[in-house]
Amino acid sequence: MNNHLPRFLVVMSLVALGATRSPLVARQASQSAQFGSPSTWVVSTSGQTSPGAVGLAYSADEVRVTTQTLADGTTLTHRSLTRAYRDSQGRMRRETYKSGVETVGEGVSPEFIQIIDPVAGVHYHLNPRDLTAQRTEMFRRTVAPRSNPAGEPAKPTQTPQPQISREDLGTQVIEGLEAKGERITRTIPEGEQGNDRPMHLINEFWRSVATPPIVLMTTTKDPQRGETVMHLTNLVLEEPPAELFQVPPDYTVKELEPVTKPESPSE
């Protein structure tokens, strides 16, 4: 297995799902997220509240359906399932199943498992096929250089920023919980990606009013990637078993280098 895969999966799971669908928006999202300390993380991208959101424990199935229409009218539909758990200390476990699996029955195993533990300051990537786990410490800060090798002050990179607008969608009841909706529209300027007109990327989030919130449903509309709808099912507001957030004793654990977070000299 590629040793960089666990880091990639964890980073992607902390950036908004819709934002990852476009190179420009993904870059902006990664800059704005700027992974802070685990205690400050609030909402992940995949939709769910990230580690550090201490308080409301739950377990649920995340059902995700992506629909894309090709130029000739052909429609492509992809379905995926992830089981998510969060305890009252903010620890998360995510079990991702292969594409096409919509329900989990006896004998169906996840493709991989992530355990993100802000209490211990570590995250794990588990491979059920060969009973191995890769362990990485939480993000470590690094100080960015103050000048370039020639001694000249570093010049900030001028990156065109998409225009962002927000809209309140009101409230509705989802999975028995009152949820508040928000629509975020990102407009990619004409010519930024070779587009001959502005492109609009739309993300809708429905979060429970309870604190910390649970993202109960999201819709992402991307002109390049189609539409992706994620909704929670089988939501249970109970403390998950503690062993779900531990590596099973029959797994072989390998230590990886921690992911670093650049830090400006002024921080």
Backbone hydrogen bonds in HBPLUS format (Angstrom, degrees):
<---DONOR---> <-ACCEPTOR-->    atom                        ^
c    i                          cat <-CA-CA->   ^        H-A-AA   ^      H-
h    n   atom  resd res      DA  || num        DHA   H-A  angle D-A-AA Bond
n    s   type  num  typ     dist DA aas  dist angle  dist       angle   num
A0005-LEU N   A0002-ASN O   3.12 MM   3  5.59 158.4  2.17 114.1 120.3     1
A0008-PHE N   A0004-HIS O   3.07 MM   4  6.29 162.6  2.10 155.9 161.3     2
A0009-LEU N   A0005-LEU O   2.92 MM   4  6.12 163.5  1.95 160.7 164.4     3
A0010-VAL N   A0006-PRO O   3.05 MM   4  6.24 162.1  2.08 151.2 155.3     4
A0011-VAL N   A0007-ARG O   2.97 MM   4  6.15 166.2  1.99 153.6 157.5     5
A0012-MET N   A0008-PHE O   2.89 MM   4  6.05 164.0  1.92 151.9 156.8     6
A0013-SER N   A0009-LEU O   2.93 MM   4  6.05 141.2  2.09 139.0 149.7     7
A0014-LEU N   A0011-VAL O   3.06 MM   3  5.34 160.1  2.10 107.8 113.9     8
A0015-VAL N   A0012-MET O   3.38 MM   3  5.44 171.4  2.38 109.0 109.6     9
A0019-ALA N   A0016-ALA O   3.01 MM   3  5.28 117.5  2.42 102.0 117.6    10
A0020-THR N   A0016-ALA O   3.23 MM   4  6.54 138.1  2.42 150.6 162.0    11
A0017-LEU N   A0045-THR O   2.83 MM  28  4.75 143.0  1.97 116.6 112.7    12
A0020-THR N   A0017-LEU O   3.18 MM   3  5.47 136.4  2.38 103.4 114.5    13
A0021-ARG N   A0018-GLY O   3.19 MM   3  5.58 163.3  2.22 112.1 117.3    14
A0026-ALA N   A0022-SER O   2.74 MM   4  5.77 157.1  1.79 159.6 167.1    15
A0027-ARG N   A0023-PRO O   3.04 MM   4  6.18 152.7  2.12 141.8 148.2    16
A0028-GLN N   A0024-LEU O   3.05 MM   4  6.39 156.6  2.10 146.3 152.8    17
A0029-ALA N   A0025-VAL O   2.77 MM   4  5.94 161.1  1.80 151.8 157.3    18
A0030-SER N   A0026-ALA O   2.94 MM   4  6.09 158.8  1.99 146.8 152.1    19
A0031-GLN N   A0027-ARG O   3.08 MM   4  6.27 146.5  2.20 140.8 149.7    20
A0032-SER N   A0028-GLN O   2.90 MM   4  6.16 156.8  1.95 151.4 157.7    21
A0033-ALA N   A0029-ALA O   2.82 MM   4  5.91 152.4  1.90 149.5 157.2    22
A0034-GLN N   A0030-SER O   3.31 MM   4  6.24 173.1  2.32 138.5 140.5    23
A0040-THR N   A0037-SER O   2.85 MM   3  5.61 165.5  1.88 128.9 133.8    24
A0041-TRP N   A0038-PRO O   3.30 MM   3  5.52 161.4  2.34 107.8 113.1    25
A0050-SER N   A0042-VAL O   2.89 MM   8  5.31 142.3  2.03 111.8 123.2    26
A0044-SER N   A0048-GLN O   2.57 MM   4  5.16 157.2  1.62 146.3 153.7    27
A0053-ALA N   A0050-SER O   3.32 MM   3  6.25 151.1  2.41 143.2 146.8    28
A0054-VAL N   A0052-GLY O   2.93 MM   2  5.47 127.0  2.22 107.8  92.0    29
A0055-GLY N   A0088-SER O   3.09 MM  33  4.55 137.9  2.27 108.3 120.7    30
A0058-TYR N   A0086-ARG O   2.93 MM  28  5.44 153.5  2.01 144.7 151.8    31
A0086-ARG N   A0058-TYR O   2.93 MM  28  5.44 161.2  1.97 162.1 159.7    32
A0059-SER N   A0236-VAL O   2.95 MM 177  5.31 138.9  2.12 142.1 154.2    33
A0236-VAL N   A0059-SER O   2.85 MM 177  5.31 159.6  1.89 162.4 166.1    34
A0060-ALA N   A0084-ALA O   2.97 MM  24  5.46 152.0  2.05 154.2 159.0    35
A0084-ALA N   A0060-ALA O   2.86 MM  24  5.46 171.0  1.87 166.7 169.5    36
A0061-ASP N   A0233-THR O   2.90 MM 172  5.20 177.8  1.90 155.7 156.4    37
A0233-THR N   A0061-ASP O   2.87 MM 172  5.20 149.8  1.97 146.4 155.5    38
A0062-GLU N   A0082-THR O   2.68 MM  20  5.06 173.5  1.68 162.9 164.9    39
A0082-THR N   A0062-GLU O   3.01 MM  20  5.06 153.4  2.08 140.5 148.5    40
A0063-VAL N   A0231-HIS O   3.02 MM 168  5.56 174.0  2.02 160.0 158.2    41
A0231-HIS N   A0063-VAL O   3.02 MM 168  5.56 155.0  2.08 149.3 156.3    42
A0064-ARG N   A0080-SER O   2.98 MM  16  5.24 174.4  1.98 152.2 153.0    43
A0080-SER N   A0064-ARG O   2.88 MM  16  5.24 147.9  1.99 150.8 158.3    44
A0065-VAL N   A0229-VAL O   2.89 MM 164  5.34 160.8  1.93 150.1 155.5    45
A0229-VAL N   A0065-VAL O   2.86 MM 164  5.34 160.8  1.90 149.4 153.1    46
A0066-THR N   A0078-HIS O   2.81 MM  12  5.14 165.3  1.83 154.5 159.5    47
A0078-HIS N   A0066-THR O   2.87 MM  12  5.14 158.2  1.91 148.0 155.3    48
A0067-THR N   A0227-GLU O   2.72 MM 160  5.25 162.8  1.75 158.2 163.2    49
A0227-GLU N   A0067-THR O   2.83 MM 160  5.25 158.6  1.87 158.7 157.8    50
A0068-GLN N   A0076-LEU O   2.84 MM   8  5.09 161.1  1.87 150.3 156.5    51
A0076-LEU N   A0068-GLN O   2.71 MM   8  5.09 169.3  1.72 158.8 162.4    52
A0070-LEU N   A0074-THR O   2.72 MM   4  5.16 167.0  1.74 160.7 162.1    53
A0073-GLY N   A0070-LEU O   2.95 MM   3  5.28 161.8  1.99 116.1 119.7    54
A0100-GLY N   A0079-ARG O   2.74 MM  21  5.07 162.8  1.77 148.5 151.0    55
A0097-TYR N   A0081-LEU O   3.09 MM  16  5.74 173.0  2.09 174.0 172.3    56
A0083-ARG N   A0095-GLU O   2.86 MM  12  5.01 155.7  1.92 145.0 147.4    57
A0095-GLU N   A0083-ARG O   2.84 MM  12  5.01 163.3  1.87 148.1 153.8    58
A0085-TYR N   A0093-ARG O   2.86 MM   8  5.08 146.3  1.98 153.7 158.4    59
A0093-ARG N   A0085-TYR O   2.98 MM   8  5.08 151.0  2.06 141.8 144.2    60
A0087-ASP N   A0091-ARG O   3.08 MM   4  5.55 151.7  2.16 144.9 153.8    61
A0090-GLY N   A0087-ASP O   3.07 MM   3  5.55 165.7  2.09 117.3 120.6    62
A0092-MET N   A0116-ILE O   2.97 MM  24  5.14 165.6  1.99 148.7 153.0    63
A0116-ILE N   A0092-MET O   2.87 MM  24  5.14 161.8  1.90 144.1 150.4    64
A0094-ARG N   A0114-GLN O   2.86 MM  20  5.14 156.2  1.92 146.7 153.5    65
A0114-GLN N   A0094-ARG O   2.87 MM  20  5.14 159.8  1.91 146.3 153.2    66
A0096-THR N   A0112-PHE O   3.07 MM  16  5.71 161.8  2.11 167.7 172.9    67
A0111-GLU N   A0096-THR O   2.65 MM  15  5.77 141.4  1.79 144.7 156.8    68
A0101-VAL N   A0098-LYS O   3.22 MM   3  6.08 167.3  2.24 143.6 146.1    69
A0108-VAL N   A0105-GLY O   3.22 MM   3  5.71 158.9  2.27 134.9 133.9    70
A0113-ILE N   A0126-LEU O   3.05 MM  13  4.94 156.0  2.11 139.5 143.9    71
A0126-LEU N   A0113-ILE O   2.76 MM  13  4.94 171.3  1.77 153.7 156.5    72
A0115-ILE N   A0124-TYR O   3.03 MM   9  5.05 159.1  2.08 137.2 141.9    73
A0124-TYR N   A0115-ILE O   2.73 MM   9  5.05 155.0  1.79 147.4 156.2    74
A0117-ASP N   A0122-VAL O   2.82 MM   5  5.38 159.5  1.86 162.7 169.8    75
A0121-GLY N   A0117-ASP O   2.85 MM   4  5.84 123.7  2.17 135.7 152.6    76
A0122-VAL N   A0117-ASP O   3.05 MM   5  5.38 148.5  2.15 149.5 149.6    77
A0138-MET N   A0121-GLY O   2.76 MM  17  5.16 151.8  1.84 141.2 135.5    78
A0123-HIS N   A0136-THR O   2.88 MM  13  5.51 154.1  1.95 157.9 166.6    79
A0136-THR N   A0123-HIS O   2.95 MM  13  5.51 162.4  1.98 165.2 169.6    80
A0125-HIS N   A0134-GLN O   2.97 MM   9  5.17 147.4  2.08 138.6 149.0    81
A0134-GLN N   A0125-HIS O   2.91 MM   9  5.17 157.0  1.96 139.8 146.8    82
A0127-ASN N   A0132-THR O   2.85 MM   5  5.38 170.8  1.86 165.7 166.0    83
A0131-LEU N   A0127-ASN O   2.95 MM   4  5.69 117.9  2.34 148.0 165.4    84
A0132-THR N   A0127-ASN O   3.39 MM   5  5.38 151.3  2.48 137.9 141.8    85
A0252-THR N   A0131-LEU O   2.99 MM 121  6.49 155.6  2.05 146.8 149.9    86
A0133-ALA N   A0252-THR O   2.80 MM 119  5.96 153.2  1.87 154.5 150.3    87
A0254-LYS N   A0133-ALA O   2.74 MM 121  6.16 155.5  1.79 157.9 166.0    88
A0135-ARG N   A0254-LYS O   2.74 MM 119  5.96 165.7  1.76 158.4 163.3    89
A0256-LEU N   A0135-ARG O   2.76 MM 121  5.84 156.4  1.81 177.8 169.8    90
A0140-ARG N   A0259-VAL O   2.98 MM 119  6.35 155.4  2.04 146.2 154.2    91
A0261-LYS N   A0140-ARG O   2.59 MM 121  5.73 154.4  1.65 144.2 148.9    92
A0142-THR N   A0261-LYS O   2.85 MM 119  5.89 151.0  1.93 145.9 143.7    93
A0263-GLU N   A0142-THR O   2.41 MM 121  5.35 126.0  1.68 158.4 176.8    94
A0144-ALA N   A0263-GLU O   2.66 MM 119  5.65 160.2  1.70 158.8 157.9    95
A0148-ASN N   A0152-GLU O   3.04 MM   4  5.72 165.1  2.06 167.3 165.0    96
A0151-GLY N   A0148-ASN O   2.84 MM   3  5.46 164.6  1.87 125.8 130.4    97
A0163-GLN N   A0187-THR O   3.17 MM  24  5.06 150.3  2.26 142.6 140.8    98
A0187-THR N   A0163-GLN O   2.80 MM  24  5.06 161.8  1.83 149.2 155.6    99
A0165-SER N   A0185-THR O   2.96 MM  20  5.27 155.3  2.02 146.4 154.5   100
A0185-THR N   A0165-SER O   2.91 MM  20  5.27 162.1  1.94 151.0 156.9   101
A0167-GLU N   A0183-ARG O   2.82 MM  16  4.99 139.9  1.98 144.1 154.1   102
A0183-ARG N   A0167-GLU O   2.81 MM  16  4.99 163.7  1.83 148.4 154.1   103
A0169-LEU N   A0181-GLY O   2.95 MM  12  4.64 171.0  1.96 121.2 120.9   104
A0181-GLY N   A0170-GLY O   2.87 MM  11  5.59 166.8  1.89 160.2 163.8   105
A0172-GLN N   A0179-ALA O   2.95 MM   7  5.40 147.0  2.06 144.3 154.2   106
A0179-ALA N   A0172-GLN O   2.71 MM   7  5.40 159.4  1.75 161.9 169.1   107
A0174-ILE N   A0177-LEU O   2.83 MM   3  5.33 156.8  1.89 157.4 155.5   108
A0177-LEU N   A0174-ILE O   2.90 MM   3  5.33 167.4  1.92 119.3 123.2   109
A0209-VAL N   A0178-GLU O   2.92 MM  31  5.96 155.0  1.99 156.0 153.3   110
A0180-LYS N   A0207-ARG O   2.77 MM  27  5.46 158.3  1.82 159.8 156.7   111
A0207-ARG N   A0180-LYS O   3.03 MM  27  5.46 155.2  2.09 154.8 148.0   112
A0182-GLU N   A0205-PHE O   2.93 MM  23  5.39 144.0  2.06 148.4 159.2   113
A0205-PHE N   A0182-GLU O   2.90 MM  23  5.39 160.7  1.94 155.7 161.5   114
A0184-ILE N   A0203-ASN O   2.73 MM  19  5.17 167.8  1.75 158.9 162.8   115
A0203-ASN N   A0184-ILE O   2.89 MM  19  5.17 161.5  1.93 149.5 155.7   116
A0186-ARG N   A0201-LEU O   2.82 MM  15  5.07 168.3  1.84 152.5 155.8   117
A0201-LEU N   A0186-ARG O   2.80 MM  15  5.07 167.9  1.81 153.0 157.0   118
A0188-ILE N   A0199-MET O   2.70 MM  11  5.01 155.0  1.76 150.1 156.4   119
A0199-MET N   A0188-ILE O   3.08 MM  11  5.01 155.8  2.14 137.5 144.2   120
A0192-GLU N   A0189-PRO O   3.20 MM   3  5.72 167.2  2.21 133.9 135.6   121
A0191-GLY N   A0195-ASN O   2.74 MM   4  4.87 140.7  1.89 137.7 150.4   122
A0194-GLY N   A0191-GLY O   3.49 MM   3  4.68 173.7  2.49  92.6  93.0   123
A0202-ILE N   A0221-LYS O   2.98 MM  19  5.03 160.6  2.02 145.2 148.7   124
A0221-LYS N   A0202-ILE O   2.78 MM  19  5.03 163.2  1.81 151.0 156.5   125
A0204-GLU N   A0219-THR O   2.79 MM  15  5.01 155.8  1.85 147.4 155.0   126
A0219-THR N   A0204-GLU O   2.95 MM  15  5.01 147.3  2.06 135.0 142.8   127
A0206-TRP N   A0217-MET O   2.84 MM  11  5.17 145.3  1.96 166.1 166.5   128
A0216-LEU N   A0206-TRP O   2.75 MM  10  5.66 144.2  1.87 159.5 169.7   129
A0208-SER N   A0214-ILE O   2.84 MM   6  5.27 159.1  1.89 143.4 149.3   130
A0232-LEU N   A0216-LEU O   2.98 MM  16  5.41 151.8  2.06 159.3 155.9   131
A0218-THR N   A0230-MET O   2.83 MM  12  5.17 155.5  1.88 146.6 152.7   132
A0230-MET N   A0218-THR O   2.90 MM  12  5.17 163.3  1.93 146.0 151.4   133
A0220-THR N   A0228-THR O   2.80 MM   8  5.08 160.3  1.84 150.2 156.9   134
A0228-THR N   A0220-THR O   2.82 MM   8  5.08 156.3  1.88 145.5 153.6   135
A0222-ASP N   A0226-GLY O   2.86 MM   4  5.13 173.0  1.86 148.9 151.2   136
A0226-GLY N   A0222-ASP O   2.72 MM   4  5.13 145.7  1.83 158.6 156.9   137
A0244-LEU N   A0241-PRO O   3.16 MM   3  5.85 159.6  2.20 117.9 123.6   138
A0245-PHE N   A0242-ALA O   3.13 MM   3  5.86 161.0  2.16 120.8 125.5   139
A0246-GLN N   A0243-GLU O   3.17 MM   3  5.16 157.5  2.23 112.4 111.1   140
A0251-TYR N   A0248-PRO O   3.13 MM   3  5.74 162.5  2.17 123.8 125.1   141
A0267-GLU N   A0264-SER O   3.04 MM   3  5.60 158.9  2.08 119.0 125.0   142
